[in-house]
Amino acid sequence: MHFKKIFHPDIAILKELFAGFVRSRHVGRHFRRLPFFGSLSRSSALQEVPQALSHTLIALAQCSQATLFESLGAGADGLSNDQAAAIRERTGPNEIGHEKPLSWRAHLWHCYKNPFNLLLSLLAVISYVTEDKTATLVIGAMVLLSTVLRFWQEGQSNKAADELKDMVGNTATVLRRSGPAGSAGEAAGNGEAAALAAGQPRKTEIPFKDLVPGDIVLLSAGDMIPADMRVLAAKDLFISQASMTGESLPVEKFAELSNPRQANVLDLDNILFMGTNVVSGSATAMVATTGGKTYFGALAQRVTAADPAPTAFQSGVNKVSWLLIRFMFVMSPVVLLINGYTKGDWLEACLFALSVAVGLTPEMLPMIVTSTLAKGAVFLSRKKVIVKRLDAIQSFGAMDVLCTDKTGTLTQDKIFLERHTDAYGAESDEVLELAYLNSYYQTGLKNLLDVAVLAHAEVHRDLDVASAFRKVDEIPFDFNRRRMSVVVAEHGEHHLLICKGAAEEMLGICTHVRHGGQDEALSDAHLAQVRAVTADLNGQGLRVVAVGVKEMPPAKSAYSIADESGLTLVGYIAFLDPPKETTAPAVAALAAHGVAVKVLTGDNELVTLKICQEVGLPARSLLLGSQVEDMDDRQLAGAVEEHHIFAKLTPIHKERIVRALRTNGHVVGFLGDGINDAPALRAADIGISVDSGVDIAKEAADIILLEKNLMVLEEGVIEGRKTFANMLKYIKMTASSNFGNVFSVLVASIFLPFLPMLPLQLLVQNLLYDVSQIVIPFDNVDEQQLRRPQSWQPDDIRRFMLFFGPLSSVFDIITFGAMWYWFGADSPERQTLFQSGWFVVGLLTQTLVVHMIRTPKVPFLQSRASWPLLLMTACVMGIGVFLPMGPLAGYFKLQALPPMYFVFLLVVLLGYAGLVQAMKKLYVRRYGWQ
């Protein structure tokens, strides 16, 4: 059986699968997308796996089934629950050994070892060596605050995420039989006591982690392979091994080894590997090895030891971080040289330069990022949305194009069989009977259409299916043929091939049409008539599936795609697949927030246009899969911008469209739940699936919806933008404030005969400012900032820093003049008064700017911060005034300020707020506001 390319995932699938294991508990749980593993190939994968494991798998492939059963202590009818439990005690759960959560010690170290904390620790060591123990304590407190807050926040986030992720897990269909002690009582509640009492195996769904060697697993299209397994029986079984070898073409697997001398373990055609997936066909297989003893587990243990490369989101954070760090590395030596040269005290100048370096270090950034993302994950968890990759929340906010499948995502989960007609539109029970036999006997992936057909139980009774028919063979569905066939024998006599599939594809293999009980040649006139019938049904919004038959000789026992020719078209079954109630409001809400929705479906164009019109999507133009096939990448890049509806697509077409949109600079989300959606889910910036989706679709997704309420997509977009906006607030505040402070320090260092602020005072000021930022993740965000997609723009942050930073320096210099000329702090003997005055002004303006630049609007009046932020900043400002005025002033080398100073302070704060607001309006007019 020739199988054309269905999936075209690149080698990045391997990296995604392995990275998912790092934080997951078992296969198929957390599919994290970290890009390190992209360089692995078939040869490197082979080299990484111990030879002993390869020899074991080759031996399992070469032995007979009887030997296999004996070696694993199992039989063709599976294991009992007691046997499985006993084996699990010996082998452990089907989990990768290193995928356990980090210990608290390792997690604490992970929270500490960011560049900012390491830099601060170095500065603390230098302070200790120079015997400035107070500075050492303050810097240590800053490091401790940043590390402990991040440790606690990540711990809470991981705990909440794990509880939710336990609600979504992949399961395998296994055979279970009653054990020696009998398990009938256990199954009686399921209505299977009789079968168990007779020792007959029953099908049951169990989590991947509960599988043990010897389990018999039933596989069909869309299933993930949960362990290394030996095939016992297979029918047109094609497996995607791209996760192992990087090869995009699926490979066929058989029950018998075609080459007994095969030495390459990856080429064993009767062994299935954990982490691969079923593309088409069906099989029965026995679990051979589980967990870390699998080929995948052994490879993962070697490969995941290396640190993964950063995601696009992490790269954005890193760029901003290094922008601030480079600024610190440039400015601190300048401060050191100026103060050392002008003051003559190089030790004091060194300590002051170190304090400036500390002030320029955004040590709270890792905690702020973690807190904002965790808050978003917790919010979405309340909406029954599982975030498998935490930084996918930010991608949600940056998304400007959402591509979605139609069936089961835009439309309802329950499809109704509305019509069953002959080829000319008249009601026909024969068509329903044939469709029922086809759906009943197929063993592949039963979709919603099959469920709707099988709901007609009266057909089963009327035809006496159990005794009148016997299944001979089947030809499974695939997305190139878009049809499937079963062959049945009626009363042990002639064979009847019954094929159902997409109308156009079926017409291509039919040579006759049944009309009034007679089979007639399918002439052009007949063809025009039947196409008019399907067009009319499609125009009513019905999804049409054609049904054809072919008489076959009873001596034949094996069938293939070549037999799907010369069929007689009997008629159609037409399904009503109405849109979800939430689809139209969700599409409108996404459009209002700047997210364009594009429909990518394998269904025909007429039904697709009808559904799109009902949900409010522009249905002016449509692109078909055949047109996509004829386009090169450059042509497709232009076409995806012009069209919003794409129909009759294969999985590879969907993937190409998503990649074309990303190449054009869009941040693309993809919503899908079928096996044909998996390549596009992987190719998108953010993959979204549903809990009822097939295993491989849930594996490829970053976010899973537990409930199919599409309005949660809008809420996810808004939460993603809130998350990003609050992260950006901290970065903008820190960057502009730091730039202004350094500029002020440089001016003061040149003209003053003493330090404008002692190192200890500068460190305390920075610590208090950091404390005021802790609650930024919980701040409110203006509605206008949520209307458009947001993304990292380091150049915009640099411009913002240069624009607003010097504003605080204006009032710092005014403060310098007032303290020198008005309050008489004009000599080294009175420097304490000068330093106390600037300490208060500097801290209060820094804290005030939090409210000024958190919004483009007028703060406190048009836009109010959250109560936690209001309270925290008020407390910090109060502490800033209390320190020089209270009993701790001497410890920090501060002194009480005169009453007139506070009049001056009020004027400075009001003037600063007014100037920032005026410049903010100018900035918004020129550059906009992100």
Buried (B, 14 or more C-beta within 10 A) or exposed (E): EEBEEBBBBBBBBBBBBBBBBBBBBBBBBBBBBBBBBBEBEBEBBBEBBEEEBBEBBBEBBBBEBEEBBEBBEBBBBBBBBBBBEBBBEEBBBBBBBEBEBBEEEEBBEBBBEBBBBEBBBEBBEBBBEBEBEBBBBBBBBBBEBBBBBBBBBBBEBBEBBBEBBEEBBBBBBBBBBBBEEEBBEBBEEEEBBEBBBEEEBBEBEBBBBBBBBBBBBBBBBBBBBBBBBBBBBBBBBBBBBBBBBBBBBBBBBEBEBEEEEBEEBBBBBBBBBBBBBBBBBBBBBBBBBBBBBBBBBBBBBBBBEEEBBBBBBBEBBEEBBEBBBEBBEEBBEBBBBBBBEBBEBBEBBBBBBBBBBBBBBBBBBBBBBBBBBBBBBBBBBEBBBBBBBBBBBBBBBBBBBBBBBBBBBBBBBEBBBBBBBBBBBEEBEBBBBBBBBBBBBBBBBBBBBBBBBBBBEEBBEEBEBEEEBBBBBBBBBBBBBBBBBBBBBEEEEEBBBBBBBBBBBBBBBBBBBBBEEEBEEBEEEBBEBBEEBBBBBBEBBBBBBBBBBBEBEEEEEEBEBEBBEEBBBBBBBBBBBBBBEBBBBBBBBBBEBBBBBBBBBBBBBBBBBBBBEBBBBEBEEBBBBEBBEEBEEEEBBEBBBEBBBBBBBBBBBBBBBBBBBBBBEBBBBBBBBBBBBBBBBBBBBBBBBBBBBBBBBBBBBBBBBBEBBBBBBBBBBBBBBBBBBBBBBBBBBBBBBBBBBBBBBBBBBEEBEBBBBBBBBBBBBBBBBBBBBBBBBBBBBBEEBBEEBBBBBEEBBBBBBEBBBBBBBBBBBBBBEBBBEEBEBBEEEBBBBBBBBBBBBBBBBBBBBBBBBBBBBEBEEEBBBBEBBBEBBEBBBEBBBEBBBEEEBEEBBBBEBEEEBEEBBEEBBEEBBEBBBEBBEEBEEEEEBB
